[in-house]
């Protein structure tokens, strides 16, 4: 580990490995920008230096080396989505910091984050989903994972015609379902590589911690606490902490189980790279009623599509495009915006044609492609 003086830290800096306060307690995860509040807390705590095994990520235009595929997510509405999303993530990070430090948290802060997510979906649903699955390029930290889970759970709940207060309970539970991780040792939570049996046993206690934090510390309803407590239970009874099965598992917990698993696949973790949305969806669909409620899975497919919004796909006419809208009646026939045409022309300003594969029966998706692989070819 190398040391960095607190006085040398600046808001917005990001590192490619986690930054620690004392070698154990994490200040920020990898690829998550430092906030002014983080630096102020270090000064308040009289911490003169921090440590990391990583390097500073260069955010200058030359350092970013933005790829063509990353530049495409750049309309005014999409930029607003990124700004709003970052604000919500920062506010949740503040909540997580207080929970970790055993400080009091106002539920009004959490409720306002849930309201913000719901409003964002009401106005920019497709752009939000595309940002999660495409704009991030798989790079998400702990707070983003929680926001993503709340977004996906809300989408499923809306598709199930849940009433408003049930939707809010579901979103709050999804946002807080892993908050118990804040009470586990950081070296286990962020460990790279396989956990030891004892470490895995420790991780399996996190739903209990989440339940206690939600119901006892935050004073939320039992409904919200139970949804978080049971999100690791399996449809076949092989989950934890109580080994519940089938309809014994609370419905919101069954929803969170699906969206949490999908979100974990498409977001980068310390021990693996992210999957593209299509591959993650295929993995989810191969469950065969072992872990997930089959009816929830059906709703999830209708909600996200086989090729989720933001998926980069190769069409049978050699064009490369991006899925911009799903067809709930034909999951294999979404709307696709052309990014590179059959002659290799790149639409730099994202002005390519939108093809509706449901009405244009001659065009179909040949395969999903990983934008990171295309970006590597672009740089070569």
Secondary structure, 3 states (H helix, E strand, C coil): CEEEEHHHCCCCCCECCCEECCCCCEEECCCCCCCHHHHHHHHHCCCCEEEECCCECCCCHHHHCCCHHHHCCCCHHHHHHHHHHHHHHHHHHHHHHHHHCCCCCCHHHHHHHHHHHHHHHHHHHHHHHHHHHHHCCCCCCHHHHHHHHHHHHHHHHHHCCCCHHHHHHHHHHHHHCCHHHHHCCHHHHCCCCCCCHHHHHHHCCHHHHHHHHHHHHCCCCHHHHHHHHCCCCCCCCCCCCCCCCHHHCCHHHHHHHHHHHHHHHHCCECCECCCCHHHHHHHHHCCCCCCCCHHHHHHHHHHHCCCCCCCEEEECCCCEEEEEECCCCCCCCCEEEEEECCCCCECCCCCCCEEECCCCCCCCEEEEECHHHHHHHHHC
